[in-house]
Structure formats: C-alpha cells, structure tokens
Amino acid sequence: MKDVIQINDQWYVLATSSRADDRTFVLKQGESFGLFDRHGDIQHIGLGEQGLYHEGTRYLSSFELNINKRRPLLLHSTVREDNALLTVDLTTSDLYADNELIIPKDTLHIFRAKLLWHGIYYEHLRVVNYRRHPVALELDFNFAADYADIFEVRGVKRKQSGTSLPVQHQEKSLVLGYEGLDGITRHTRILFNQQPDVIDKMAACFKLNLPPNGSQDFYLTVVCESVCESGEQPSILSYDEAYRKSDLALQASKDKICHIISSNEQFNDWINRSAADLQMLTTETPQGEYPYAGVPWFSTPFGRDGIITALQYLWPNPELARGVLSFLAATQAKHENATQDAEPGKILHETRKGEMATLGETPFLLYYGTVDATPLFIVLADAYYQRTGDLDFIQSIWPNIERALKWIDNYGDSDGDGFVEYAKRCENGLVQQGWKDSDDSIFHIDGRPAQAPIALCEVQGYVYQAKLAAARLSNLLGDNKQADELQIQAITLKQKFNETFWCEDIGTFAIALDGDKQPCQVRSSNAGHLLFSGIVEKRYAKAVADTLLAESSFSGWGVRTLADTEARYNPMSYHNGSIWPHDNAIIAMGLAQYKLKDQALKILTGLFNTSINIDLHRLPELFCGFERLSGQGPTLYPVACSPQAWASGTVFYLLQACLGMRFAPDPPQLLFEHPKLPDYLEHLELKNIQLGNGVVDLSCRRRGQDVTIHVTRKTGDVEIAVVM
C-alpha cells in the first residue's frame, strides 16, 4: 500500500514536500504514535504529517512551546536507542523587553522528555536558570487538534467531516473535542500538574520566577479519548509511573528474544536499532503480538507485511509469528464480499480503525485485496512449527490452513490453468494485488500495462512453498493421503511454472502472465522471490542470480525492484526502480538456499553500508535506486515510512541467510549449512536462542572463508549441527 489521492493510483500519499526536509522523531506504543520535530514540537511543515495519533486519528495537529513568545533554540535532541523516550535540550537567544536585555542567550536550559503509554502522551519539562541573577519569564504552550483521519493526512479530500466541539477550560486542563460522522466523540484532554497563570482558547501560559541557579519542573499529559456507548477510558498515571511501566515492559520483551552482538560496532548499531524498531512497532492484539507495518502511513495490521516480518524475525523471536498467525486466522474471510475483495479462506490485506474506514469512505476497515498473503500464511505456519515444534497450535489453526488451501485452488485459480491470478472486484480497491501494488508496476517489455487477471511469478512460488508446507503439516497430523496429493500438486506446479515463465531472451523469469496468458518479459526483483520459494529449477538459478546482481539491477546499495534496462524504470518510483530492504532480504535468502552465498553476502554488505549512511541506522521502507557513488549516501524516497516493520526485519533475515540457519523441532535442532560471514565481521555472539525446553548461546567466528560455531552455553535437550 501507499498513497491517497483520487487519481488512477488512488491510494498514494499526496507528496507536496518531502519527509527528508526536516528530521522527524517517532514515538509509538500500542495504538498510538507521535511524530515530532527536532524541538519536540508538532508543526504543520513538510508533508504536514506531524501529530499525535491514536487508532488512525490525529488528536494533536499542533503543539508548540515558546519562551517569552519566542521559539527556543535547539541544542540537541534524540530518541533513546530502545525508542521509548524522546529527549530534547533547548536554550534561548537574547530575550528583550522594552529594548532591555532580560535574559542573555545560553543562560536558560530547557529540557523535555516525552513518552507514550497506553494511549496517553506524557511529558516532563524542566527549566533551569544558570544566571547568577533571578529570571522572570513566560512559558507558553499552544495546541490544536484537527482530528484528521490518517487518509486525510495522506491527501484524501472528504466531502463532509464531523463537528469540532467548543474548547473546555478547567482548572488545570484543556479539553478539545470532535464529534465524528461515525457516531464517536473524540476528546484530546490536556492536563497540567499545576494551574496555568493564563488559560485561553487553545493555549496555556505559565509565569516563572527562577532564582539564581534555580529550576522548575512541569508535567504535561495528553489523553486520547474516544467516547462511544461502551468506551473504556485509559488510566492516567504520573509521568514517573508511566516511565517505570514502559521500562519494565521493554525489559520483559527483551528477555524473550535472542540478542546479537558482533565485532563491528556499526553493525551492532544496525541490529540494535532494528530490534528496537520491531519492538516499538509490535502491538498487543486480542490474539497476540502483531507488528504494525510502519509509521506514519501504515500503523495498522497488514497481512503480507506481518507474515514477512514474522518470517524474518522468526529465529530471534518465534512468539511474534504465533501472534501474526493467530490474528490472521481470526480475521480470515468467511464469505464473498466484492466491496472488500473478500472470498472464503482469503487472508487479510489490511484493517483500519479510523473514521473514514468505519464509514466506508475507504475500503480498508477489513480489506482482502492481496493475492499472496494466503499462501504465505501457510508458509509461515510451517516455518513456525519447524522453529518451535508447537504442534498443538498448528492443530488449532489447521481449519484456517485448509480454508486457505481451498481458496488457492478455487478462488485463486478461478480459470483452472494451474496458476493463481488476481483481478480486483472492489471498485475502490487495489488494481495490483501483489507486494508491488502500484497501478503501474506490472507491464510488458514495451511498457504496456498488463491486463487482469494477472498471474505474478512470485505468487506461483509462494503457492509451491505453501503446498509443500501443508504436505509436511498434513503428515504430522496423520493425513498422509492429503500430504501425497499436495506434494504431487507442488511438483506439477514447479514443472509447469518453469516451462511457462522462463524467458531466455532476458535471462530470467517473466514478472507475470497477463489476462491473455502472455508473459511480461521484464527483469525485476520478483525473480529473487522465486529462489526464496524453491520453485526455480537448478539449471536456471545461476542465470537468475546473475541478472539480479548485474549492474543494471544492483545499484551498489541493493537490488532494484526493476532493472534500469526496462521500459518503466525510474529510480525515484515506488516500485519501478527503487530499492526495498525487505525485498533484498528475501532475495538473499533465496540465493543462499541455492548455495550462492557470495551473492547473498554482497546484498548484506550493500544494505549494511546503507544503514551506516542513514539517520539512526534505521533502514526505511524503501529508498531511491540511483547508482552508488563514491562519497555519497543513498538517496531517500520522499514519503517512505520509517520505521517500517519488514525493513527492520531485514538484518535478521540476511544473517540467517548467510549463516545458513535452519531449525528442526524433534528433537530441537539448530543447523548451520555452509555458514559465511563478510570480512567486516570477525565474530558474532548469539545469546538466548530458545529451542524447545532449552536455551543456547553461540559464538560464530570467521576463519578465512569458513565460520566456526562454538556452544558457550546450553540447557535442555538441544542439538547444534554444522555442515561445512
């Protein structure tokens, strides 16, 4: 998914400026997230996306701090490595009153600390006077709340909106409000720990008298409330209590996962930021943990994104995969509904909670317009079992897996040609329903758009994987007949796919077949997903790899979505020449599975160098596909989400690919097949890998071209094996 402007590609973000213009800081916890500028304020600049959001609605659209009616000067600001706290250090320029200097520059220090906890924003502000004279000053807060749906922020123009409510002034608070067309009243309750000297409209002023070397603390709380018949309001804590609970929750989360420490500090920065971003993006649902796709545009469950993120992060944290599978099983389509692109057994694409989704102004309340999430759901279920041996859970979702298989055979392959195709049924739905879901992403060699129904190449690979995965699980559950049938179906599909999709003229597989069963002979990164799935016959694997790593496709930073030889190539496009980290991770895994480890290491190195050159070492959703030039970093894409879940999962999948890590459940086993490390990693420490009833710590050391694996701690019945 992406944008929102009512043109051909109707759900694109309307970009009139760039998120790269100014550094934006992100806080997220649960269903809430905040986007702040470097001062810790919320301003309408750039894309105008800054704000405090809850469940898809912006509860604060402006939030500014001034000292004596002037904006303070920035000293420093940063988000803590674990993403839990934003801290800002400010001072002032020379401040005058009636032409008299009353506060010299650099004598006031203003400190701000911000966090989110359970739908509530907490801020601690401290003002310190470093003069040897007393200081009198005014501290002003200014607020606004537009209650814009996230799709409005992205560019959609609504025909009608709800009603803004009068501002309520109470002793130590302001209450802003909005009555939505969906019948929900939303309040932004702004609470101060002391009575403002002046409180008027949407502003509060505090008059301070600070003695020499004196200080004063303020605490500000913003509560996002939605009032409906059964609405439960959040519990308001003190700042210190919210901070304590946040830290405890973070530590509990860290204790469950594997920790990775390398000999390269810059690589550690990438790993640590990625793990912290995944923790931040993960939200507790009634079915378990789910990684929301990305901030700001996609802070909600996406089926495909959640599955791929869970696959990437499966070896450090299998609990995430269980949450994803549980949520997607609970939301699996049960009936046909053209307005949702829903069919029985189909796995969810996206769900939203905002006003526009509730009213049907967008189709995304529960939307199923994705062709690949359903087979990938089965792939993840099998991978989860291999990682954990949790057969009881697999049995609990087995009916969902069987319904997914039926969708593949019946609705997915509606014309019975053996390939799974898609064509949208929802008028406002997605035209393209693979992961490259821009309207112009699937086309012929001359640039002509492919007409539906479209059979994407990688989807056939996912279906092949899904059939084999379901066969293994069927055997485990005692249905050997079904297992044999699924294996035969997979073998048949593999043979027919290689015969139909291979294009000798371009040295790789067609990106798709169009509605007339004509191949779209385009060199794309989609072919790398075929290696990942295992559907590629060995005789074609090296040619596919050579095409992916050729100069026309590999920029130096990563593999482009489209080679620069193709008709619609544009390095600044969303899907036709840009570079997506998750796409590259899947390609690397595919290369490794065909024993092309050196090529996988090349992709790891490209993305590692990217992380070094990007703020906070945080890989964004995508970046531009321009060639890497000496002395220059990668070119950012103007409206990319950052953080993005499957971009954050990239480093873990790349490491798994290069180390050749595979799991088996009975007995619990971790296998390293032909492990390799790049020359800038002398060693890796993998701590707290939980397998069955045991835990292991491992040391991986590079010795020339080889990697040795040493067990430094082991409890329980766990086997470690290495194939050199």
N, C-alpha and C positions, 0 to 999 in steps of 0.2 A: 504493500500500500504506500501511498504518498499523498499528494496534493488535494486542494479543494478549490476549484474554480469551475464554473459551469461552462466548460468548453468540451472538445472531444475527449480529452483526458480529464474527466470531470472531478476526480478526487485528488488533484495535485495541490500542493501548498503554493499559494499565490505569493511569489517572492518578488517584492519591490526593493528589497535590500538583502543583506547577507548576514547570517549569524556569525560570520567571521569578522564583521566590522568591529565588534567590541566583545571582550571576554565576558562570557556569561557563566555564572556559577549555578550548579544544580544541587538541590536537596530533594530527596524523595523518601517517603516512608509510607507503606501501606497504599491507600488510595489517594494520597496527597503528594503533590510535588510543588516545588518553588523554583522559579528562575529569577536570579538577582544579578544586578550589575556589580562591578568591582567595588562600589561603595557599600554594597549590601542593600541598595535601594531597588525599587521596581519603577522603571521608567518606560514610556512609550517611545522606544527608539528602535532602529533596525527593522526587524520584521514585526515589532510590536508584540512579541510573544512572551515578554517577561510578565510574571504574575505569580500569585499563589492560587493553585488549582486543587480542587477536590472532586473526585468522581466525574471528571470530564468537564467541569465548570470552573471558570476563573472567579474566585471570591475576592481577590485584591488585584486590581489592574494598575494601581499607582500606590507607592509607599515611599515617601522621601523624608529624609532627615536634614534639617537646616540648623545652623548656629547663627543667631542674630540675622536671620533672613538670608544667610549665605550658605552655599553648599560647602561642606568641609573639603579639605584636600586629602587625597588618598596617600597613605604611607605604604600599606601592604594589605593584601587580602588573599586568602587561600581556603580551600576545603581540606579538612583533615584527611589523611590517607585512607581512612575507613569510610569516608563520605558522610559521617554522622554530624559534623559540625562545620559551619562556615564562620570564619573569624575575619574581622576587618579592623585595621588600625587606621585612624584618621587624625588630622590636626586641622589648623585653620591658617589662613593667610592673615595679614594685618587687618584687624577689625576696628572700624572707626565709628564714632558717634559725634555728630556736630563738629566734624573736622578734627576731632581729638582721638588719638590712638588710645583705645581702651584695652585691647588685647593684642599684644605683639604676636607675630607669627611664631609658630613652633613652640608655644608655651602651653597650649592645651593638647591633651591626648584624649581621643575618643575611641573607646574600644567597644566593638559589637560582636556578640556571639549568638548564632542562630541555629535552631534545630527544629525538626518536625517529629511529632509523636502522636499517633492515633487521631489524625485529622486536625491537630492543633499545632499552630506555629508558636514557638517560644523564643523570646529574645532577651538577652542580658546586655545592658548598655552601661558603661562606666565612663564618667568624665573626670579627668584628673587635671588639676591646676599646678603646673611646675614653676609658676612665678613665685617670687618672694613677697608678693602683694596680693591682696584679695581681688577676686574677679567676679563681676556680675555679668550674667549672660542669659540669653533666652534660647531654649532648645525647643524646636518645633517639629511636630510630626504631621504630615499631610497624607491623606488617604483617598482612594477612590475604588469603587467596585462596579465593574460593568456586567458581571455575571454572564460573560460571553461563553457560549459553548465552544469547545476546542475546535470544532469545524468552522465556526465564525472567525476565530483567531487565525485559522489556516486560510481564510479567504472567502468562504461561502457568504453570500448575501441572503439574509432571510426576508421573506415577505412581511412577517409580523413577529414581534417579540413580546415578552411579558411586560410587567409593570414594575418600575422602580418604586420602592416604598420610602416614605419620609425617614430621614435620619433621626434616630432616637438618642438623646443625650441623657446619660445617667451619671451618677456621682463620680465614678472612676471609669466610665466606659462610653464608647460609641457603638451603636448598632446600626449597620447598613442592611438593607433588605431588598428582596426581589421576589415578586410573585410570578412564577413561570406559567406558561401555557399548558404545561404538563400537570398542573394542579399542585405542584410542590413549591412551598415558600422557602427561600434560601436566605439565611442571615450570615453576615460577617460581624461577629461580636469582638470588638477590640477593647481589651481590658488593660488598665494601668495599675501598677502596685501603689500609686499614690494619686491624690487628687490633682489634676492639672490646674494651673492658675487661670487659664483661659481654655474653654472648650466650645467650639463653634463650628457649625456645619460639619465638615469632614476633616477637622484639624484640632490638634491639642497643643498647647504651649505651656512649658514649664520654665519658671524664672528661678535661676540658680544664683546663689551667693557662695562662692567657694573660697575658703581661707587659703593662705599660702600653703602650698603642697597638699591641699585638701582634695577630696574626691567625693563623688556622689554616684550611687548606683540606681539604675532604673530597670524595671522588668515589665515587658510588654508581652501580651498574649493575644493571639488572634485565633478565634474558634470558627471553624467552618461548619455551619449547621444547616441541615435540610429538614424541614418540618412537614411531615405528612401524617396520616392517621396513626400509623404505628411507629413513628420515628423515635429512636432512642438517641438522646443527645450524649456526646462524649463527656467523659470525666475530665475536669480541668485540674491539672496538677501545678505545683510550683515548678519554677524553672529547674531547680536543683533535683527535684524528684523525677522530672521528665528526663533530665540528663542521665541520672542514675539508671533509670529503667532502660533507656536507649543503650547505654553501655553494656548492661547485663545481657540484653537481647543479642547484641552484636557478638559478645564473647561466647554465648551459648551456640550461636550459629557457627562461629569459627571452630569450636571444639568438635563439630561433627564432620569436618571436611579434611581432606589431605592438604598438607602445607608443602610448598615447593620453594626451595632455596637453591640458588645457583651461585657459581663462582663469579658471575658478571652482575655488578650492581645495577646497571641499566636494564638488564633483562629482569632482574628482581622487581624493579620499579614497574615494568610492564605487567608482570604476573600479579603483583600486589594490587595494582590499580584495577586490573581485570576482575580479580576475585572480589574486591570491594564493590565494584560496579554491579556485578551479578548479585551480590548480597543486597544492594540497595534496590535493584530493580525487582527483586523477588518479593511477591506479595502473598500473604496468607489468605487462601480462599476456604470456603467450607469443605472442599475436597483435598486441601493440602497446599503446598507451596507452588507458586506459578511465577515464572519470570516474565514480567510485563515487557513488551517488545522494546520500547525506547522512549526517551524524553526529548522533546516535549510532545511530539505528534502522536505517538503510539503507546502511551502509558496505559495499557489495557491488555487483556489476553489475546494473542494471535495464535492460531493453531499451528501453522507451519513454523513460525518463529520459536514458539515454545518447544516444539519437538526437536528442532535442530539444536537449540541451546541446550536442551537436556541431553542430547547425544554428545555434544561437545564436552559437557561438564559431568558426564556420567562416571568417569573414573575417579575424580576427586569427591563427588557428592551425588551418589545414586538416589538419595531421597528426593531430589528435585525432579527426576524422571518419574518417580511414583506420583508426585503431585500433579505433574502435567498429564499423565495417563488418566488419573482419576478425574480430573477436571474435564478433559476431553471426552471421556466415556459418559460423564453426567450430562454433557451438552450435545452429545451425538444426535443428529437429526433423526426423527422418528417418522416424519410424514413429508410428502411433497409440498413445497410452498415456493412458487415461482418468484414471489417478491423477496424471498431470502436466498434464492438459488439453492434451496434445500431439497434433499432427497433422502429416503430412508438409508441409514448407515453411514451417511457422509459426515466427515469430521469438520468441526467449526473452523471458519477462517478468522473471524473477528467478532468481538462483542463489545458494546459500549453502554455507558450508564448516563450519558448526558441528555439534556432536554430534547435536542434535535433527534437523537436516536429513538427516544421514548415516543415522540410524536410521529415517527416515520418520515421525517424530513431527510434523513439519510437511511439507507437500508441496513445499518450496522448494529442494531440492537442485538440481533443474533443473525449473523450472515455467514453463508456457507460457500461463497464463490471462490473456492480453491480446489484444484484438481489433484494436488499432491499430498495434502495433509492426511488423507485417508490411508493410502499405502504406507506413508511414513509413520503413522500411528502404530501400525503392525510392526514395522521395523524397530521402533523404539521399545515396544513391549518385549520383543525377543531379546534385544540388547540389554534391557533391564534385567530380564531373567538370567542371562549369561553373567551379568555383573554381580547379582545378589543371590541367585538361587531361590528367590521368593515365589515359589510355585502357587502358594495359597492366593497371593494377589493376582497372579495370572489367571487362575481359575475364576476369580471374582469378576474380571473384565473379559473373560472368554466370550460371553454372548456379544459384547461390543466388537470384539475382533471378528467374530463370524458375520456380524452385520456389515462390518467394513469390507470383508471379502465379497459378500453378496453385492454391495454397491459397486465394487470394482468390476465384477463380471456382468452386471445387469445395466446399471445406470452409467458407469464409467465407460463401458464398451457397448454403447447402445446399438451400434450397427453390426456388432458381432465379427469385426475384422481381426480381432485379437489384440488391438491396441486401445488404450484408454485415451479418450478425447474430451474436449470441453467446448461448450458454447453457452454464453450467458443466457439466462431466462429472465432475470430481473432487469427491468428497464433501466434502473439507475445503478446496476451492478457493474462489476469489473468486466471489461472486454477480454483482457488476458488474465488467465487464472493460474498461471504458474508463478514461481517466485519473481520472475521478471514481469511484473504486472502493469507496466506502462503500455498504453494503447499501441505504440509503435515498435514494440520490442520483438515481434515475430514477423518476419518478412522474407521475401525471396532474394535471390542473388542480385537481381536488378533493383531492389529496394521496394518492390510492390508489396503491400501488406498481404499477409496470409489471411485467407477467409476461413471462418469456422465451419464445421468443428475442427479443432486443431489438436493434433497428437504430438505433444512435446517429447523430445528424445529422452530427457532425464526422467520423465514420469514413467516411461516404459521400464527404465532401470529400477525405479523405486518399486514398481509393481513386481518385477522379477525378485527383488530383495524380499518384498512382503510375502510372496508365495513360498519362498524357501523358509522364511522366518516362521510363517504359520505352519508349515510342514513340520518343522522341529518341535514347535509347541504342541501340535496335534499328537505327535508321537509320545511326548511326555504325558499327555492327558489320556493316552490309551486309544486314540482313534487312528490306527495305522492305515486304514483304508483312505481316509481323507488325506493323511500325510502323503501317501503314494500319489494320489491324484494331484495334489498341489505341486509335488516335485515334477511330475510329468508336464504340468502346465507351465512351470518355470522353464524347463528345458526347451519346450516348444517355443515359448516366447523369445528366449535367447536366440535361437536359430533364426526365427523369422525376423527379429529385430536387426540382427547383423546383416542379413540379406537385403533388407528394405532400406535401412537408414544409412548404410555406409556409402560415402561419396568419394570415389577415387580421385576425382578432379581436384578436390580441396584437401585431401589427406586427412579427413576426419568425418565425423558423423553429421548428418543434417540436423539442424536445430529443431526441426519439426516436420510433420506432414500436414499439408493444408486440407481443406474440406474435400478436394478432388484427389486426395492421396498423393499429391505431388510433393517431393522433398524440397524443403527450403535449404538450399545449399549455402549455408552461411557458417563461417568459422566463429565459434562462440565458446565461452567458458562452460556452457551447459555440458559439453562433451566430457569435461572433467568429472562431473557428477556420475557419468556412465562408468568411469573407472571405479569410483566410490561404490557403486551398486554391484559391480562384478559382472555386469551383463556383457561386457566387451570381450570378444574372443581374443585370445592371447596374440594372434597374428596381427591385430590392429592396435594393440596397446601402445607400442613404441611410437607409432605414427601419430596417435592422438597426443601423446606426451610431447613429441617434437613440435607439433602445431601449437600447443598451449604455451610452451616455453620459447617459441620463436620470437624474434624481435618485434614482429607485428602484433603479438599478443602480450608479451611480458614487458612491462614498462621499466623494470628495474625495482619498482616498489611492489609489484604484484601482477597477477594475471588480469588483463582487462576482460570485461564482460563481452566485448566484441573486438575482433582483430581490426587493426587500422586499415586493412585492405577492403573492408566491407562497405557496402553502399551507404548504410545509415550510420557509419562510425562517427562519433562525436565524443571526444574525451570529457566533455562537460555535461553529457546527457546522464539521465538517471540509470539507464540500463544498456545503453548502446556505446560503450567505450569507457565507462567509469570502472573503478576497482572497488570491489566489496570484500572486506576481510573474511566474512563467513564463507563466501564463495571460494576463496583461496584455500581456506582450511579444508573444505570438502575435497577440493582438487588434490591437495597434498595427501589427504588420507587415501584417495584413490590411487595416486602414484605409488604410495608406499605399499598398498595391497598388491600391486603388480611388480613389486620389488624394484621400483625406480626411486630409491631413497635419495640419491643425489639430487634429483629434480625436486623432491619434497623439501630437502634442505634449502634449496635455492628460494623456494617460496617462504619458508620460515625466515630466512635471512632478510628478504625484501620487506616483510611486514615488521620484523624487529627493527630495521632501520627506519621504517615509517614511525613506529612508536617513539623512537628517540627524538624525532623531529616534530612531534605533535604535543600540544599542551597537556600536562598531567599524564603523559604517556598513555593516553586514552584513545584507542582506535575508534573512529567514528563509524557510523552506519556505512558510509562509502566516502570515497574521495575521487578526484578527477584522474583520468587516465593518461595525463601527459607524461612524456618520457622523463626519466630521472636524469637530472643534470647536476654536474659537479657543483657543490657549494650551495645547492638549493634543496629545500624540503619539498614534500608532496604538496600539491595544490588542493585546497579544501573545496568540497562541494557546498554551495551556499546555504542549503536548508537541511543538511544531514542531521539526523538525530545523534546526540552524543550526551550521555552514554546510550548504547544500543546493545541489547542482550546478546544477540548472536555475534556481534563484533567483539564483545567482551569474552565470549567463549572461545574465540579463535585460538588464542595461545595454548589453551589446554588440548585442543584437538591436534594442533600442529605438533606439540610434544608427543602426544600419543602416537601420531603417525610416524614420527622419526624414531621413536624408541620401539615401535612395533608392539605396543602393549595390547594384549588380548586377555580376556577373562573366561574362566570356565567355573561352573558352580559346584560340581560334585566329584571329588572334594573341591573346596575353594582353591582356585589356582590362578596365579598371575604369570602369564607367559610373555617374554620379550623375544620377538623374532627379528634377528639381524639388527639390533639397536645401533643407531648412529646419533652423533651429536655434532653440531657445527664447530668450527675451530675457535670460536669465541666463547665456548662453554667447556671449561675443563671438567667440571663435575656438576651434578645435580643431587640434592638431597630430597627424597620424597618421604615425608613423615606423616604418620597416622592414616595409612591406607587401610580402610576397614573392609575385611573379607570374611563373610560368614560370621563365625563367632570369634574371629581373630583380628589382630591388628599387626601391621608390619611397617617398619621404617627401612628404607633402602638408600644406598649410596650408589650413584651411577657415575663412573669415571671414564673419561675418554683416554684411550691408549692408542695413539696414532689413528688408524681408520676404524678401530674397534672400540666398543664400550663394555666395560666390565660392570657387573651388578653384584653388590655385596649387601647381605642382610645385616643390618645393625641392630634390629630389634624384631622379635616375633613372638606373638602369643596366639594360642589357639591352633586349630588344625588348618594350616595354610601351606600351600606349596608354591614355590617360586622356581620357574624354569626359564632357561635362556637358550635360544637357538642362534648360533653364530654363523 
